[in-house]
C-alpha cells in the first residue's frame, strides 16, 4: 500500500465511531500469517522470529504495533528489532522506514509473489524500562508479549488480521497462555488461529519452574493461577493463600454479577531479575513481582493488590473501555487517555477493595495502604498548578517521566487520587440513598451485562455519568468535574471522612508501611523532613526524591544526591530517624538536623531546620459517624 493510500485509510478510520468497531469481524478470506517464535536462546535474551505473510504484488506497508493496550502510550519496542530480512521466493526485498512513523515499513512486493517471508530477532530488554520495555527474560523463565514479535500489512482492523502462531521453548519448559493450544511436539507448541487483536491480548509465560493452581472450575468458568519462578522454592503457595485467591474470584463475581471470559489465567512471574508490574488482558493478566512474594510475609503484604487490580481490568478496561482508549488497530489511531481516572482509578479502588474482601489483606492493612496513598496525594504541591485531569491527559508522557520531583511535576496520580475520588463517589451514593445503594450497584449495572462476552463496549464521560445517575440521581457531572479540574493544596479526602475515618499522623509507621519500605528498599520521610532515601546496599543513602518546598528542599537537598552522614556519623536509616526524633521541638536541646550529602563529586553539609518529629499516616476512626469504610471492605455473602 502506498503512503498516500495509508493516509487516506487512516483518515477514514478516524471518522468511524469506536463503538462501530466493537464487534467481532468476519474472518479474512486469505490464509493466516504464519508466525514462529523461537525462545530457545532466551538465556541470551534473544527471540528469533519468522513470519510468512500472504500478499499480492505491488506496494505494501508493514506495521509494527505502536499503541499498546494497557500501556496507554505509543510504547511498542520497535527499537529492539534487529537483523530484519524480508524475502519473496528466496530473493531479498528492499524496504524503507517511514520518515514520520518509525513503526511502518514501505516495500514493493515483486511480480509473481504470493508470500512474503519476514525474519528478525527481537532483543529482549536487559535493564530498565516500563512494561514491555522492561526485563522479561531470565535464565529460567520468559514472558512473550506477541506485540513485540509481529509485522503485518497496514490498513486493516486488528480483528481482521489472522495469525497462526507457534512457539519453540527450551527443553523441559512449561508454558501458559489464554490462547488455545492446537498441538505440541517436543518443545514446539502450535496454537489455534487468532486475530491480531486476540494475539496481542494473550501473552505467554514459560519457564523451567512452573506451577498451576486451579482457582475456579466446573461448573464455573475456569480460572487458573499459572506461576513461573527462577527457583522452585518460590512457587510454594500455602493453602491459606490459595483460598484467598479463590475468594478473590468469587468476590469479583459477586461484585460485577457477570464474567467476561470463557476462562481466565493469572500469569504470575516470581523473580527479582524481571521487571515488576502488571498488565491487563481480557482473559489473562501479565503479573510480575518479587521472587519471595509467596514465601515472605512482607513481600506478600506489599504486593497483595497486584493480581486483584489486573483481574478487575477484565471488567473495567477490557470489557468496558473509554471510547478514546479503544482503537481499531495499533497504529493509525492514537489512544486518548482522558478517562484513565476511570480506567485505572476505579480499577485501583475496586482492586484494593477486593484485596480486602478476599482476605489477601486485612481490613486494617487496607486502611493503612489507603492512608499511605491519601497522604501521598495530600503532599503534592504540584496539584496547585496541575489538575488531576491533566495527569490523565498527559499519561503517555508521564508514564515514562523521571521519578524525581514527582511532588511538583505530578505523575500518574490518576491511580491513587482516582481511588480517592471513587471512594468519594461510593460513600456519596450511600449517603444519598440512606445506605440502600452503593457503587456495587453501579458495578452490576455497568459491567454485569452480556455474561460470558468479551466483546468490548465503549463509553464516554456523559454515558458514565448517566449510568451513575440511574443508580442514584445526582449531579454527578459537576461532582466529578469539581474534583478532576480543581487546583489546590489538598487531596479529595471527603470519601475517607464520609466513610467514618480521618487521615492523621503519628510517630510510628503502620505494619503495611514497614513492609512496603523493607520490600522496596527505601525509607519514606516525605511527611516529616520531606525526602525518600534508598536503603539497598549499592543505593544506600541515594536520595530518590525530595518534597517540593519541604524542609529538605529548603535546606538545598535535591534528588540524585547521596546522603553520606547524619549529625557527623555515617548514614544508616535508624540514625536518620533518630536524628529527626532528637530534633523534635519537645526534646531538650533540639537543634537542626545536620546532613553531609554528596552531589556528584562535591560534598556539602546542610542544616534541616525541622522540629516536627517523625510523621506517618494512619486512618483514625471518627466517633459518631457510620463506619462505611468497614462496610465497603466486608466480604459479600
C-alpha positions as CSV (number, residue, x, y, z in Angstrom):
1,X,0.0,0.0,0.0
2,X,1.4,3.4,-0.9
3,X,1.9,6.1,1.7
4,X,-1.0,8.1,0.2
5,X,-3.3,5.1,0.4
6,X,-2.3,4.5,4.0
7,X,-3.1,8.2,4.9
8,X,-6.5,8.0,3.2
9,X,-7.3,4.8,5.2
10,X,-6.2,6.4,8.5
11,X,-8.4,9.4,7.9
12,X,-11.3,7.1,7.2
13,X,-10.7,5.2,10.5
14,X,-10.6,8.4,12.4
15,X,-14.2,9.2,11.2
16,X,-15.6,5.8,12.4
17,X,-17.1,5.8,15.9
18,X,-15.2,3.4,18.2
19,X,-18.4,1.6,19.1
20,X,-19.0,0.7,15.4
21,X,-15.8,-1.4,15.5
22,X,-16.5,-3.0,18.9
23,X,-17.9,-6.3,17.5
24,X,-16.4,-9.4,16.0
25,X,-15.3,-9.0,12.4
26,X,-15.8,-11.8,9.8
27,X,-12.8,-13.9,9.3
28,X,-10.5,-12.7,6.5
29,X,-10.6,-14.7,3.2
30,X,-6.9,-15.2,2.8
31,X,-4.7,-17.6,4.7
32,X,-3.4,-16.5,8.1
33,X,0.0,-15.1,8.7
34,X,2.3,-17.9,9.9
35,X,4.2,-16.8,12.9
36,X,7.1,-18.8,14.6
37,X,8.8,-17.5,17.7
38,X,12.0,-19.4,18.8
39,X,12.6,-18.9,22.5
40,X,15.4,-21.4,22.9
41,X,18.0,-18.6,23.1
42,X,16.3,-16.7,25.9
43,X,19.4,-17.2,28.1
44,X,21.0,-14.6,25.8
45,X,17.7,-12.6,25.8
46,X,17.1,-13.1,22.1
47,X,13.8,-14.2,20.4
48,X,14.2,-15.4,16.8
49,X,11.1,-14.6,14.7
50,X,9.9,-15.9,11.3
51,X,6.7,-14.8,9.6
52,X,5.1,-15.9,6.3
53,X,2.5,-13.4,5.0
54,X,0.1,-14.0,2.1
55,X,0.5,-11.0,-0.2
56,X,-0.2,-9.7,-3.7
57,X,2.3,-7.9,-6.0
58,X,2.6,-4.2,-5.6
59,X,3.2,-1.5,-2.9
60,X,2.8,-2.7,0.7
61,X,3.2,-1.1,4.1
62,X,4.1,-3.3,7.1
63,X,3.2,-2.1,10.6
64,X,4.8,-3.0,13.9
65,X,2.4,-2.4,16.9
66,X,2.8,1.1,18.3
67,X,-0.1,1.9,20.7
68,X,-0.1,-1.0,23.2
69,X,-3.4,-1.6,25.0
70,X,-2.9,-1.3,28.8
71,X,0.3,0.8,28.4
72,X,-1.7,3.8,27.2
73,X,1.1,5.1,25.1
74,X,3.0,4.6,21.8
75,X,5.4,2.3,23.6
76,X,5.8,-0.6,21.1
77,X,9.5,-1.5,21.5
78,X,10.4,-1.3,17.7
79,X,13.9,-0.2,18.6
80,X,14.6,-3.7,19.8
81,X,14.0,-5.2,16.4
82,X,17.3,-6.3,14.7
83,X,18.5,-8.3,11.8
84,X,15.4,-7.7,9.8
85,X,15.3,-9.6,6.5
86,X,12.3,-9.6,4.1
87,X,12.3,-12.0,1.1
88,X,9.9,-13.3,-1.6
89,X,10.7,-16.6,-3.2
90,X,14.1,-16.5,-1.6
91,X,15.0,-13.1,-3.1
92,X,15.6,-10.2,-0.8
93,X,13.0,-7.4,-0.9
94,X,14.2,-3.9,-0.2
95,X,12.3,-1.8,2.4
96,X,12.4,1.6,3.8
97,X,11.1,3.0,7.1
98,X,8.5,5.7,7.0
99,X,10.2,9.1,7.9
100,X,7.2,10.2,10.0
101,X,6.1,6.9,11.6
102,X,9.0,4.7,12.9
103,X,6.7,1.8,13.2
104,X,5.9,1.5,9.4
105,X,8.0,-0.1,6.7
106,X,7.3,0.5,2.9
107,X,8.2,-2.0,0.3
108,X,7.2,-3.3,-3.2
109,X,6.1,-6.9,-3.4
110,X,7.6,-8.3,-6.7
111,X,5.5,-9.6,-9.5
112,X,4.5,-13.3,-9.2
113,X,5.0,-13.3,-5.4
114,X,2.1,-14.6,-3.3
115,X,4.1,-15.0,0.0
116,X,6.4,-12.6,1.8
117,X,8.8,-14.0,4.4
118,X,9.9,-11.8,7.3
119,X,12.7,-12.8,9.7
120,X,14.2,-10.8,12.5
121,X,15.5,-11.0,16.1
122,X,13.8,-9.3,19.0
123,X,16.4,-8.2,21.6
124,X,14.6,-8.7,24.9
125,X,15.4,-5.8,27.2
126,X,18.2,-6.3,29.7
127,X,17.6,-3.4,32.0
128,X,15.2,-0.5,33.0
129,X,12.1,0.4,31.1
130,X,8.4,0.1,31.8
131,X,6.0,-2.7,30.9
132,X,7.2,-4.4,27.7
133,X,10.3,-2.3,27.7
134,X,11.5,-3.9,31.0
135,X,13.3,-7.2,31.6
136,X,11.1,-10.1,30.6
137,X,13.7,-13.0,30.5
138,X,16.0,-14.7,33.0
139,X,17.9,-18.0,32.8
140,X,14.9,-19.9,33.9
141,X,11.8,-18.1,32.6
142,X,10.4,-15.8,29.9
143,X,7.4,-13.7,29.1
144,X,6.4,-13.4,25.5
145,X,4.3,-10.3,24.5
146,X,3.2,-11.0,21.0
147,X,3.1,-7.4,20.0
148,X,6.9,-7.5,20.2
149,X,7.3,-10.1,17.5
150,X,4.9,-9.2,14.7
151,X,4.8,-7.2,11.5
152,X,1.6,-7.2,9.5
153,X,0.0,-5.4,6.5
154,X,-1.2,-1.9,7.3
155,X,-4.7,-0.8,6.7
156,X,-7.0,-3.3,8.3
157,X,-8.5,-3.5,11.8
158,X,-6.6,-5.8,14.1
159,X,-9.7,-8.1,14.4
160,X,-9.5,-8.9,10.7
161,X,-5.8,-9.9,10.6
162,X,-5.4,-13.6,11.3
163,X,-2.3,-15.3,12.6
164,X,-1.3,-18.9,13.0
165,X,1.2,-18.7,15.9
166,X,3.8,-21.3,17.1
167,X,6.4,-21.0,19.8
168,X,9.5,-23.1,20.4
169,X,10.5,-23.5,24.0
170,X,13.7,-24.6,25.8
171,X,13.8,-28.3,26.7
172,X,11.7,-29.1,29.7
173,X,9.9,-25.8,30.0
174,X,6.2,-25.5,30.6
175,X,4.0,-22.6,29.5
176,X,0.7,-20.9,30.0
177,X,-1.4,-18.5,27.8
178,X,-5.1,-17.7,27.1
179,X,-4.6,-18.9,23.5
180,X,-5.9,-22.3,22.6
181,X,-3.3,-25.0,22.1
182,X,-3.8,-26.9,18.8
183,X,-0.9,-29.3,19.2
184,X,2.6,-29.7,20.8
185,X,5.6,-31.8,19.9
186,X,8.8,-31.7,21.9
187,X,9.4,-28.0,22.7
188,X,7.2,-26.7,19.8
189,X,3.7,-25.6,20.6
190,X,1.2,-24.7,17.9
191,X,-1.8,-22.5,18.8
192,X,-5.1,-22.2,17.1
193,X,-5.7,-19.3,14.7
194,X,-6.0,-16.0,16.4
195,X,-6.7,-12.5,15.2
196,X,-4.0,-9.9,15.8
197,X,-6.3,-8.3,18.5
198,X,-6.6,-11.6,20.3
199,X,-2.9,-12.4,19.9
200,X,-1.7,-9.2,21.4
201,X,-4.3,-9.7,24.2
202,X,-2.9,-13.1,25.1
203,X,0.7,-13.1,26.4
204,X,2.6,-16.3,27.2
205,X,4.8,-17.1,30.2
206,X,7.1,-20.1,30.3
207,X,9.8,-21.5,32.5
208,X,11.7,-24.4,33.9
209,X,10.0,-23.9,37.2
210,X,6.2,-23.9,36.7
211,X,3.2,-24.4,38.9
212,X,-0.5,-24.3,38.1
213,X,-3.2,-23.8,40.7
214,X,-6.9,-24.0,39.9
215,X,-8.9,-21.2,41.5
216,X,-12.3,-21.9,39.9
217,X,-13.6,-24.8,37.8
218,X,-16.7,-26.5,36.6
219,X,-19.5,-25.7,36.7
220,X,-17.9,-22.2,36.9
221,X,-15.8,-20.8,34.2
222,X,-12.2,-21.9,34.8
223,X,-9.8,-19.5,36.5
224,X,-6.2,-20.6,36.9
225,X,-3.1,-19.2,38.6
226,X,-0.1,-20.1,36.4
227,X,3.3,-19.3,38.1
228,X,6.9,-19.4,36.8
229,X,9.9,-18.6,39.0
230,X,13.6,-18.5,39.0
231,X,13.7,-21.0,41.9
232,X,11.4,-23.9,42.6
233,X,11.1,-22.9,46.3
234,X,9.5,-19.6,45.3
235,X,6.4,-21.5,43.9
236,X,5.5,-22.7,47.4
237,X,2.0,-21.3,47.8
238,X,0.1,-22.0,51.0
239,X,-3.4,-23.4,51.2
240,X,-4.4,-20.2,53.0
241,X,-3.1,-18.0,50.2
242,X,-4.8,-20.3,47.6
243,X,-8.1,-19.9,49.4
244,X,-7.7,-16.1,49.4
245,X,-7.1,-16.1,45.7
246,X,-10.2,-18.3,45.2
247,X,-12.1,-15.9,47.3
248,X,-10.9,-13.1,45.0
249,X,-12.6,-14.8,42.1
250,X,-15.8,-15.4,44.0
251,X,-15.9,-11.8,45.4
252,X,-15.3,-10.3,41.9
253,X,-18.2,-12.3,40.5
254,X,-20.4,-11.2,43.4
255,X,-19.3,-7.6,42.7
256,X,-19.9,-7.5,39.0
257,X,-22.5,-10.1,38.6
258,X,-21.0,-11.5,35.3
259,X,-17.8,-12.7,33.9
260,X,-16.4,-11.6,30.5
261,X,-14.2,-14.5,29.6
262,X,-14.6,-18.2,28.8
263,X,-11.6,-18.9,31.0
264,X,-9.1,-16.7,32.8
265,X,-5.4,-17.1,33.7
266,X,-3.3,-15.2,36.1
267,X,0.2,-15.4,34.5
268,X,2.5,-14.7,37.5
269,X,6.3,-14.3,37.2
270,X,8.2,-14.5,40.5
271,X,11.7,-13.1,40.0
272,X,13.9,-10.4,41.4
273,X,15.5,-10.0,38.0
274,X,12.5,-9.2,35.8
275,X,10.5,-6.0,35.6
276,X,7.8,-5.7,38.2
277,X,4.4,-4.6,37.0
278,X,1.0,-5.8,36.0
279,X,-0.5,-5.6,32.5
280,X,-4.2,-6.4,31.9
281,X,-5.6,-8.6,29.3
282,X,-9.2,-9.8,28.7
283,X,-8.7,-13.4,29.6
284,X,-5.4,-13.2,31.4
285,X,-3.1,-10.8,33.2
286,X,0.7,-10.5,32.9
287,X,1.8,-10.1,36.6
288,X,5.4,-9.8,37.7
289,X,6.6,-9.3,41.2
290,X,9.3,-10.3,43.7
291,X,10.7,-13.8,43.9
292,X,9.6,-14.2,47.6
293,X,6.1,-12.8,47.1
294,X,4.5,-16.0,48.3
295,X,7.1,-17.0,50.9
296,X,7.9,-13.7,52.6
297,X,5.1,-12.1,54.6
298,X,6.3,-8.5,54.0
299,X,6.6,-9.1,50.3
300,X,3.1,-10.5,50.2
301,X,1.5,-7.6,52.1
302,X,3.3,-5.1,49.9
303,X,2.2,-6.6,46.6
304,X,-1.0,-8.3,47.5
305,X,-3.1,-5.9,45.4
306,X,-1.3,-6.7,42.1
307,X,-3.5,-9.6,41.0
308,X,-6.8,-8.1,42.1
309,X,-6.0,-4.9,40.3
310,X,-5.3,-6.7,37.0
311,X,-8.2,-9.0,37.4
312,X,-10.6,-6.1,37.8
313,X,-9.4,-4.8,34.5
314,X,-11.1,-7.7,32.8
315,X,-14.3,-5.9,33.5
316,X,-13.1,-2.3,33.8
317,X,-10.7,-1.5,30.9
318,X,-11.1,-4.6,28.7
319,X,-14.9,-5.3,28.6
320,X,-16.0,-1.7,29.3
321,X,-13.5,0.8,28.0
322,X,-13.3,4.6,27.5
323,X,-14.1,5.3,23.8
324,X,-10.7,7.1,23.4
325,X,-8.8,4.1,24.6
326,X,-10.4,1.7,22.1
327,X,-8.9,1.8,18.6
328,X,-9.5,-0.4,15.5
329,X,-5.7,-1.0,15.1
330,X,-2.5,-0.4,17.0
331,X,-1.0,2.1,14.7
332,X,-3.1,4.6,12.8
333,X,-5.5,5.9,15.5
334,X,-3.9,7.3,18.7
335,X,-5.3,6.4,22.1
336,X,-6.7,9.2,24.2
337,X,-6.1,8.9,27.9
338,X,-8.5,11.4,29.4
339,X,-10.7,8.9,31.2
340,X,-7.8,7.0,32.8
341,X,-9.1,8.2,36.2
342,X,-11.9,5.7,35.5
343,X,-9.9,3.0,33.7
344,X,-7.1,3.0,36.2
345,X,-8.5,5.0,39.2
346,X,-11.7,2.9,39.5
347,X,-9.7,-0.3,39.0
348,X,-7.4,0.8,41.8
349,X,-10.4,1.4,44.0
350,X,-12.1,-1.9,43.3
351,X,-8.8,-3.8,43.2
352,X,-8.0,-2.7,46.7
353,X,-11.5,-3.3,48.0
354,X,-11.4,-6.9,46.5
355,X,-8.0,-7.4,48.1
356,X,-9.6,-6.8,51.4
357,X,-12.9,-8.6,50.7
358,X,-10.9,-11.7,49.6
359,X,-8.7,-11.6,52.7
360,X,-5.4,-11.1,50.7
361,X,-5.1,-8.1,53.0
362,X,-6.9,-7.5,56.3
363,X,-9.3,-4.6,56.7
364,X,-6.6,-2.8,58.8
365,X,-4.0,-3.3,56.1
366,X,-6.4,-1.9,53.6
367,X,-6.8,1.2,55.7
368,X,-3.1,1.5,56.1
369,X,-2.5,1.3,52.4
370,X,-5.3,3.8,51.8
371,X,-3.7,6.2,54.3
372,X,-0.4,6.0,52.6
373,X,-2.0,6.8,49.2
374,X,-4.0,9.6,50.7
375,X,-1.0,11.2,52.4
376,X,1.0,11.0,49.2
377,X,-1.7,12.8,47.2
378,X,-2.2,15.3,50.0
379,X,1.5,16.2,49.9
380,X,1.6,17.0,46.2
381,X,2.5,20.7,45.8
382,X,2.1,20.1,42.0
383,X,-1.6,20.0,42.5
384,X,-1.6,23.7,42.9
385,X,-0.8,24.1,39.2
386,X,-1.7,20.7,37.5
387,X,-5.3,19.4,38.0
388,X,-5.8,15.6,38.2
389,X,-7.4,15.6,34.7
390,X,-4.1,16.8,33.2
391,X,-2.3,13.8,34.7
392,X,-4.6,11.6,32.7
393,X,-4.4,13.7,29.5
394,X,-0.6,13.6,29.5
395,X,-0.4,10.0,30.7
396,X,1.5,8.8,27.6
397,X,4.3,11.1,28.7
398,X,4.0,10.8,32.5
399,X,4.4,7.0,32.5
400,X,7.9,7.5,31.3
401,X,8.8,10.7,33.2
402,X,11.6,10.5,35.9
403,X,10.6,9.7,39.4
404,X,12.5,12.7,40.8
405,X,10.5,15.9,41.6
406,X,7.2,13.9,41.4
407,X,5.6,16.0,44.1
408,X,6.0,19.1,41.9
409,X,5.6,17.7,38.4
410,X,3.0,15.1,39.4
411,X,2.9,11.7,37.8
412,X,0.3,9.1,37.0
413,X,-1.7,10.3,40.0
414,X,-5.0,9.2,38.4
415,X,-4.3,5.8,40.1
416,X,-4.2,6.8,43.8
417,X,-6.2,10.0,43.5
418,X,-8.6,8.3,41.2
419,X,-9.1,5.8,44.1
420,X,-9.9,8.6,46.4
421,X,-12.5,10.1,44.0
422,X,-14.2,6.8,43.6
423,X,-14.3,6.2,47.3
424,X,-15.9,9.7,47.4
425,X,-18.5,8.5,44.9
426,X,-19.2,5.3,46.7
427,X,-19.7,7.0,50.1
428,X,-21.8,9.7,48.5
429,X,-24.1,7.2,46.9
430,X,-24.5,5.5,50.3
431,X,-25.2,8.9,52.0
432,X,-27.7,10.0,49.4
433,X,-29.6,6.7,49.4
434,X,-29.6,6.2,53.1
435,X,-27.1,3.3,52.7
436,X,-29.5,1.4,50.5
437,X,-27.3,1.7,47.4
438,X,-23.6,1.8,46.7
439,X,-21.0,1.7,44.0
440,X,-21.6,-2.1,44.0
441,X,-24.9,-1.4,42.4
442,X,-23.2,0.6,39.7
443,X,-20.8,-2.3,39.1
444,X,-23.5,-4.7,38.4
445,X,-25.5,-2.3,36.2
446,X,-22.5,-1.1,34.2
447,X,-20.3,-4.2,33.9
448,X,-22.7,-7.1,34.8
449,X,-24.2,-7.3,31.3
450,X,-23.7,-9.8,28.5
451,X,-22.4,-12.5,30.8
452,X,-19.6,-14.5,29.0
453,X,-19.0,-12.0,26.3
454,X,-15.6,-10.4,25.9
455,X,-16.6,-8.0,23.1
456,X,-15.5,-4.6,24.2
457,X,-18.2,-2.0,25.0
458,X,-17.0,1.6,25.0
459,X,-18.4,4.6,26.9
460,X,-18.0,8.3,27.2
461,X,-17.9,10.6,30.2
462,X,-21.6,11.5,29.6
463,X,-22.6,7.8,29.4
464,X,-20.7,7.1,32.7
465,X,-22.5,10.0,34.4
466,X,-25.8,8.7,33.1
467,X,-25.2,5.3,34.4
468,X,-24.3,6.7,37.9
469,X,-27.5,8.7,37.9
470,X,-29.6,5.6,37.2
471,X,-28.2,4.1,40.3
472,X,-28.5,7.3,42.4
473,X,-30.0,10.5,40.9
474,X,-27.5,13.3,41.5
475,X,-25.5,15.9,39.5
476,X,-22.5,13.6,39.1
477,X,-21.0,15.6,36.2
478,X,-20.5,18.6,38.5
479,X,-19.4,16.4,41.4
480,X,-16.7,14.7,39.3
481,X,-15.5,17.7,37.3
482,X,-15.0,19.7,40.5
483,X,-12.5,17.0,41.6
484,X,-10.9,16.5,38.3
485,X,-10.4,20.1,37.2
486,X,-9.6,21.7,40.5
487,X,-6.2,23.0,41.6
488,X,-5.4,23.5,45.3
489,X,-3.3,22.3,48.2
490,X,-5.2,19.2,49.4
491,X,-6.4,15.9,48.0
492,X,-10.1,15.0,47.9
493,X,-10.4,13.2,51.3
494,X,-14.2,13.6,51.7
495,X,-14.7,9.9,50.9
496,X,-12.4,8.8,53.8
497,X,-14.2,11.2,56.2
498,X,-17.7,10.2,55.0
499,X,-16.5,6.6,55.4
500,X,-16.1,7.2,59.1
501,X,-12.3,7.9,59.3
502,X,-9.9,10.7,59.0
503,X,-6.3,11.0,57.9
504,X,-3.9,11.5,60.9
505,X,-0.2,11.3,61.5
506,X,1.7,9.6,64.3
507,X,5.4,8.9,65.1
508,X,5.0,5.2,64.4
509,X,4.7,3.7,60.9
510,X,2.0,1.1,60.2
511,X,2.9,-2.5,59.6
512,X,2.0,-2.0,56.0
513,X,4.3,0.9,55.7
514,X,7.2,-1.0,57.3
515,X,6.6,-4.0,54.9
516,X,6.5,-1.7,51.9
517,X,9.7,0.1,52.9
518,X,11.5,-3.2,53.6
519,X,10.5,-4.8,50.4
520,X,11.1,-1.7,48.2
521,X,14.4,-0.8,49.9
522,X,13.7,2.7,51.0
523,X,12.6,4.9,53.9
524,X,9.9,7.4,53.2
525,X,10.2,10.6,55.2
526,X,8.1,12.8,52.9
527,X,5.7,13.6,55.8
528,X,8.5,14.8,58.0
529,X,11.7,16.2,56.6
530,X,10.4,15.7,53.0
531,X,12.6,13.1,51.3
532,X,12.8,9.4,50.3
533,X,16.2,7.6,50.8
534,X,17.3,4.3,49.4
535,X,18.5,1.5,51.8
536,X,19.6,-1.2,49.4
537,X,23.3,-1.9,49.5
538,X,24.6,-0.2,46.3
539,X,21.9,2.5,46.6
540,X,22.1,3.1,50.3
541,X,21.7,6.8,51.0
542,X,20.6,7.7,47.5
543,X,18.0,10.4,47.7
544,X,15.4,9.4,45.1
545,X,13.0,12.3,45.7
546,X,12.5,15.5,47.6
547,X,9.3,17.1,48.6
548,X,9.0,20.5,46.8
549,X,9.3,23.3,49.3
550,X,9.6,20.8,52.1
551,X,12.2,21.1,54.9
552,X,14.9,19.2,53.0
553,X,14.2,21.2,49.8
554,X,14.6,24.5,51.7
555,X,17.9,23.3,53.0
556,X,19.2,22.7,49.5
557,X,18.8,18.9,49.1
558,X,17.9,17.6,45.7
559,X,17.1,14.2,44.1
560,X,20.2,12.4,42.9
561,X,22.3,13.4,45.8
562,X,23.7,10.8,48.2
563,X,23.3,11.0,51.9
564,X,26.7,10.2,53.5
565,X,26.4,11.2,57.1
566,X,23.8,12.3,59.7
567,X,25.0,14.6,62.5
568,X,28.6,13.6,61.9
569,X,28.0,9.8,61.8
570,X,27.9,7.6,58.7
571,X,24.4,7.3,57.2
572,X,22.2,4.5,58.5
573,X,18.4,4.5,58.3
574,X,18.0,4.3,62.0
575,X,20.4,7.1,62.6
576,X,18.4,9.4,60.3
577,X,15.2,8.5,62.0
578,X,16.8,9.0,65.5
579,X,18.1,12.4,64.4
580,X,14.6,13.5,63.3
581,X,13.2,12.4,66.6
582,X,16.0,14.1,68.6
583,X,15.3,17.4,66.7
584,X,11.7,17.4,67.7
585,X,10.6,20.6,69.4
586,X,9.6,18.9,72.6
587,X,13.1,17.4,73.1
588,X,15.6,19.2,75.3
589,X,18.3,21.0,73.3
590,X,16.6,20.3,70.0
591,X,18.6,21.7,67.1
592,X,18.6,21.4,63.2
593,X,19.4,18.1,61.6
594,X,22.9,18.1,60.0
595,X,23.4,16.1,56.9
596,X,26.5,15.5,54.8
597,X,25.5,14.9,51.2
598,X,27.4,14.1,48.0
599,X,26.3,15.8,44.8
600,X,28.3,14.1,42.0
601,X,31.9,14.8,43.2
602,X,31.0,17.7,45.6
603,X,30.4,17.2,49.3
604,X,28.4,19.7,51.3
605,X,26.9,20.0,54.7
606,X,23.2,21.1,55.0
607,X,21.1,22.1,58.1
608,X,17.5,21.0,58.0
609,X,15.5,23.2,60.4
610,X,12.7,20.8,61.1
611,X,11.3,20.0,64.5
612,X,8.1,18.1,63.9
613,X,9.4,14.6,64.7
614,X,8.6,11.5,62.7
615,X,5.2,11.5,61.0
616,X,3.5,8.6,59.4
617,X,-0.1,8.4,58.0
618,X,-2.9,6.4,59.5
619,X,-6.7,6.4,59.3
620,X,-8.3,7.2,62.6
621,X,-11.9,6.2,63.4
622,X,-14.3,9.1,63.9
623,X,-16.7,8.5,66.7
624,X,-20.3,9.2,66.0
625,X,-20.1,8.5,62.2
626,X,-21.2,5.4,60.4
627,X,-18.3,3.0,59.6
628,X,-19.0,3.0,55.8
629,X,-15.4,2.1,55.1
630,X,-15.7,-1.0,57.1
631,X,-18.9,-1.9,55.3
632,X,-17.2,-1.4,51.9
633,X,-14.4,-3.9,52.5
634,X,-16.6,-6.5,54.2
635,X,-16.8,-9.8,52.1
636,X,-20.1,-10.1,50.2
637,X,-22.2,-13.2,51.0
